[in-house]
Amino acid sequence: MVLPFGKQPGVSGGDFPSDMEVDAAGNVYVTGIGIDFIDKYSTIKVRGSDGQLLWQFYDALGQDHSSSGLFLDGIGGVYITGSSDPDGNDGNFNDDFFTVKRDAATGAQLWTHAYGQSCVGCFDVPSDVRVDSEGNVFVAGITSSPPFSNDIILFVLDSATGLETNRGLVFNTGAEILHTGDLRFDAAFNLFDGGYIYNANTGAVDMTVTKWTSLVSGGGGIPCEDLISFQARCKTNGGGAHRLQARLTLTDTSHDGEQVTMTVDGETIPVTIEGQRAQLSINNADPGSHTLELTDPSGCFPSIVTECD
């Protein structure tokens, strides 16, 4: 395998990545632990074509931090979640949820959200973050802040403000302690958590999957019969730059202002319907094949593979 570039943002010390995402333009976002006097979240954005560092920022709430999840909402939001130790004492198991939203273009911090009480054994640690097409931010993890004890908590935050709008809970049973893992959506934005159960008596560990019901209006609601066609192509301009384009045509204008969801190479992108069409355009697409799909509503058209030559 040939590596076209190698970049090493950070300082002389321990810098450890935890998660990575790639946007539709090929830019790469990585978050992890970085030393900035103390261990903080360190998040970078690099250009995918040559590895040029576009921005790097640190986030901190307490004395010690460990990021666990990163997500791009496709409309300019970068979400980072993980845990913050308010006193820096690893032995007292006092950790808090700490979630941050940054601007994808500039890296500017837009809001933060924290959860957890300060006490010995108040162990509150998230595993991942995801954002649906209506701007609901989901953060899942384990909580032991009173009145909870090794229970699963799912926060729903407003993507514009970071304020909590809803929450879900799963309580542990007896010696079986639940843990969250990676979060993923299906086409209707039902949320799935791939976690595990640890049995404190036997030491056994079993995989689990938890499903949370979609909060998207109508569960992904525009019927396929209201759609005429879904088209996609890669267009090359006179300078040789590639532009990915996708267009959904509807039967009439009754869904004007509503959103559909398209995916480009697996990245979810909400697109607003204007009149009788929903159109997506991505500049400076990488050469090669790209897969475009209409995923909300789902099952209406097959995915399209187009080549940027």
Buried (B, 14 or more C-beta within 10 A) or exposed (E): EEEEEEBEBBEEEEBEBBBEBBBBBBBBBBBBBBBBEBBBBBBBBBBBBEBEEBBBBBBBBBBBBBBBBBBBBBBEBBBBBBBBBBEEEEEBBBBBBBBBBBEBEEBEEBBBBBBBBEEEEBBBBBBBBBBBBEBBBBBBBBBBBEEBEBBBBBBBBBBEEBEBBEEBEBEBEEEBBBBBBBBEBBBBBBBBBBBEBBEEEEEEEEEBEBEBEBBBEEEBBBEEEBBEEBBBBBEEEEEEEBBBBBBBEBEEEEBEEBBBBBBBBEBBBBBEBEEBBBBBEBEBBBEEEBEBBBBBBBEBBEEBEBEBE
